[in-house]
Each structure stands twice: as structure tokens, then as C-alpha cells.
Amino acid sequence: MAPARRSVRNPLSPPRGQRPKIVIIGGGRLGGALALSLSAQRWPVSVLSRTEEGRRRVRSLGLKPATPKELAEARVALLCVPEKAVPEVARELARTLGRGAALVHCAGALSLKALGAPRGRPLGSFHPLCAVSDPRDSLAGNAVAISTRSRPLKAVLRRMARELELQVLEVPEARRAAYHAGAVLSAGCAVALMSVAVEALGHAGIAEDEALAALLPLMRSSVRGMASRGLANGLTGPVVRGDTAVVAAHLAALPPEVAEIYRLLSRRALRLVAPRLPPEVLADLTKLLSER
Ligand SMILES: NC(=O)c1ccc[n+]([C@@H]2O[C@H](COP(=O)([O-])OP(=O)(O)OC[C@H]3O[C@@H](n4cnc5c(N)ncnc54)[C@H](OP(=O)(O)O)[C@@H]3O)[C@@H](O)[C@H]2O)c1
């Protein structure tokens, strides 16, 4: 009789219905938020902190500090540490984690190379597109960029995303910088854009805090318009209306650096609404926005 074949389980695939053990490295803002959200969905999670103070912080959030046993048994280590610490932390973990346990970083700007050579471990990245300023911040409703060459790890990261209510974006490693630049444009650069708008109001004699308080609700209403009607239909302003005279007056009124940013962004707006404008208006606006 042929000997019974023992099934070999992939270390990242626990028995049906169970979730793999996760150790989160770094109990800061994102580490704390991921640990709280995953625990709430009954994932077995512990958090590795470097200091006694860190471990106290972890306990005060109702989370479990990682013991050496948990570190050895974890199937996925999620590195929630500053970018510059990722290579060294990954090197240390490669010595302490169990065989075949995955290393995953959460840094949008880093490639998988930051985790070192795979040496039998699946490597990945799980980068939530949200600004977490406190561990108690909710992650649900945001997107997450996932990158890995390992199918079992991809299945785990996708399951994590689904249960945390994060929309998955798969990012090819070779295009990672372009993806991250887009994320920065939508967040940090939106703040920079607001500072330009505040400066324009300053030119009209309005104080910075008063200007920001007035412009924030306007920006929110514009974001709501984009969310419900998309980019081209969510756009408002003189370019959409084909009002060349108003655009010319704006350019004349603004200080040079602000006018340059206005001109650049208005050219982009024009591209969005070009099919809806009469050809002569489109030509006038194109000329006006190209002039220096
Ligand atoms: N916050 C966000 O909105 C956000 C969003 C997406 C991605 N991320 C990414 O998540 C990672 C962490 O960001 P964060 O905002 O959570 O930072 P953070 O609040 O400063 O937390 C980082 C934690 O890493 C640990 N740590 C600090 N320096 C370390 C070092 N040299 N070696 C090992 N561990 C160290 C500390 O935890 P212990 O004291 O517990 O050891 C610290 O609390 C970054 O890669 C960031 O790009 C953050």
C-alpha cells in the first residue's frame, strides 16, 4: 500500500477560518491603529515596542505587547517604523522571526528591496493611504496599496484589507515612485495649494487664520463635488464657465509666484473641460494661460 501523503501547509495559510498571527513592529501612530483595527476583527495581533514606555503605551491601548514566543510564532511581521529604520529592523527580524514568516513594510516610498534579500521569506508592502495622527484613528473607508511577489502573502494582505474595509490598489514595484508621488500630490500638496490660496486672500487684506477658516469649507465642498460627480463634472470656477476676462483679472491681481501656480493648475482644469467649451473660448483661454 502506498504511504499516506502528508499535506504540507503553507506557513501563511492557517487552518480554514483562522487568521495568521501578526506581529506589529513599532507601537506608534500607524502601528497602533493597525493593531487596534486588526484586533477588533479578531486577528491575533501583538505589538513589539523597543522600550518599557512603548510597551506601557501599547497596554494602555488595550493591545498585547509581543513576547519572544509571539515573535517566533508570528506568520507576518508588519513594520510600522520610520522609513530610515526599515532596513535595520528587517535585518534584526530576519534573525528572530520563525521560518517562512513574511516581512511587510508600511512605507509608501520604499521598495521591497528595503527589506533585504528574501532568503525564503515572502516580502511585501501594505501602505494605507490615510493620514493617521493617533492610534485610535479609524482606517476604514480608505485605500491601501499592496505590493508583493508572493501569492500566499498577497492573499493574507488582501484579506486584511477587506476586513479593515480598505480598498486595495495593487502597485507594481517598478512604478512605486509614481504611485507615491500621486499620493503626496493629493495630500501634502493639497496643503501646499491651500497655502497659496491663503496667500492670495492675504493679498486682498484678509488675515491668515480668517482666510483658512473661510477656504476650508470651500475646499471640502469641492472635494464633495469630485466625490459625487468625478473630476471633470466636479470642477467649478471661471475656466469651466469659459470666462476669459475673469481669468485675466485673476492673473493680473496675483503676485508672480501665486499667478504661476494659478496658471499651471488652470491649464490642467482647461484640459478637463476642453470638450465642453466652444473652440474660440478654448483657444483664448489656452493663449492666456500660456502667456508669461
Ligand atoms: N501615520 C500615517 O499616517 C502613515 C500612513 C501610511 C504609512 N505610514 C508609514 O508607517 C510608518 C510609521 O509611521 P508612523 O506615522 O506610525 O510613525 P510614528 O508614530 O513615529 O511611529 C513609529 C514607531 O516606530 C518605532 N520606532 C521609532 N524609531 C525606531 C527605530 N529607529 N527603530 C525601530 N523602531 C523605531 C517607535 O515605536 P516603539 O516606541 O513602540 O518602538 C515609533 O513609535 C512609516 O513608514 C510611515 O511612512 C504612516
PDBQT file of the ligand as one rigid body, heavy atoms in Angstrom, charges set to zero:
ROOT
HETATM    1  N1  LIG A 301       0.909  57.782  10.187  1.00  0.00    +0.000 N 
HETATM    2  C1  LIG A 301       0.455  57.661   8.959  1.00  0.00    +0.000 C 
HETATM    3  O1  LIG A 301      -0.491  58.355   8.577  1.00  0.00    +0.000 OA
HETATM    4  C2  LIG A 301       1.025  56.668   7.999  1.00  0.00    +0.000 A 
HETATM    5  C3  LIG A 301       0.256  56.307   6.869  1.00  0.00    +0.000 A 
HETATM    6  C4  LIG A 301       0.785  55.383   5.971  1.00  0.00    +0.000 A 
HETATM    7  C5  LIG A 301       2.057  54.845   6.194  1.00  0.00    +0.000 A 
HETATM    8  N2  LIG A 301       2.775  55.231   7.307  1.00  0.00    +0.000 N 
HETATM    9  C6  LIG A 301       4.105  54.630   7.482  1.00  0.00    +0.000 C 
HETATM   10  O2  LIG A 301       4.140  53.932   8.713  1.00  0.00    +0.000 OA
HETATM   11  C7  LIG A 301       5.459  54.005   9.272  1.00  0.00    +0.000 C 
HETATM   12  C8  LIG A 301       5.361  54.548  10.694  1.00  0.00    +0.000 C 
HETATM   13  O3  LIG A 301       4.788  55.843  10.664  1.00  0.00    +0.000 OA
HETATM   14  P1  LIG A 301       4.046  56.467  11.938  1.00  0.00    +0.000 P 
HETATM   15  O4  LIG A 301       3.382  57.697  11.466  1.00  0.00    +0.000 OA
HETATM   16  O5  LIG A 301       3.244  55.409  12.644  1.00  0.00    +0.000 OA
HETATM   17  O6  LIG A 301       5.315  56.868  12.843  1.00  0.00    +0.000 OA
HETATM   18  P2  LIG A 301       5.402  57.035  14.426  1.00  0.00    +0.000 P 
HETATM   19  O7  LIG A 301       4.090  57.412  15.002  1.00  0.00    +0.000 OA
HETATM   20  O8  LIG A 301       6.579  57.892  14.680  1.00  0.00    +0.000 OA
HETATM   21  O9  LIG A 301       5.725  55.552  14.937  1.00  0.00    +0.000 OA
HETATM   22  C9  LIG A 301       6.876  54.866  14.583  1.00  0.00    +0.000 C 
HETATM   23  C10 LIG A 301       7.221  53.906  15.690  1.00  0.00    +0.000 C 
HETATM   24  O10 LIG A 301       8.344  53.157  15.257  1.00  0.00    +0.000 OA
HETATM   25  C11 LIG A 301       9.164  52.851  16.391  1.00  0.00    +0.000 C 
HETATM   26  N3  LIG A 301      10.498  53.372  16.090  1.00  0.00    +0.000 N 
HETATM   27  C12 LIG A 301      10.895  54.674  16.009  1.00  0.00    +0.000 A 
HETATM   28  N4  LIG A 301      12.194  54.751  15.663  1.00  0.00    +0.000 NA
HETATM   29  C13 LIG A 301      12.626  53.494  15.518  1.00  0.00    +0.000 A 
HETATM   30  C14 LIG A 301      13.885  52.928  15.187  1.00  0.00    +0.000 A 
HETATM   31  N5  LIG A 301      14.961  53.685  14.910  1.00  0.00    +0.000 N 
HETATM   32  N6  LIG A 301      13.972  51.578  15.173  1.00  0.00    +0.000 NA
HETATM   33  C15 LIG A 301      12.909  50.811  15.430  1.00  0.00    +0.000 A 
HETATM   34  N7  LIG A 301      11.688  51.292  15.764  1.00  0.00    +0.000 NA
HETATM   35  C16 LIG A 301      11.549  52.615  15.785  1.00  0.00    +0.000 A 
HETATM   36  C17 LIG A 301       8.535  53.526  17.604  1.00  0.00    +0.000 C 
HETATM   37  O11 LIG A 301       7.711  52.567  18.250  1.00  0.00    +0.000 OA
HETATM   38  P3  LIG A 301       8.080  51.932  19.689  1.00  0.00    +0.000 P 
HETATM   39  O12 LIG A 301       8.426  53.104  20.554  1.00  0.00    +0.000 OA
HETATM   40  O13 LIG A 301       6.842  51.230  20.059  1.00  0.00    +0.000 OA
HETATM   41  O14 LIG A 301       9.235  51.009  19.453  1.00  0.00    +0.000 OA
HETATM   42  C18 LIG A 301       7.627  54.580  16.981  1.00  0.00    +0.000 C 
HETATM   43  O15 LIG A 301       6.515  54.855  17.783  1.00  0.00    +0.000 OA
HETATM   44  C19 LIG A 301       6.277  54.924   8.337  1.00  0.00    +0.000 C 
HETATM   45  O16 LIG A 301       6.985  54.109   7.436  1.00  0.00    +0.000 OA
HETATM   46  C20 LIG A 301       5.214  55.691   7.589  1.00  0.00    +0.000 C 
HETATM   47  O17 LIG A 301       5.605  56.088   6.296  1.00  0.00    +0.000 OA
HETATM   48  C21 LIG A 301       2.287  56.105   8.209  1.00  0.00    +0.000 A 
ENDROOT
TORSDOF 0
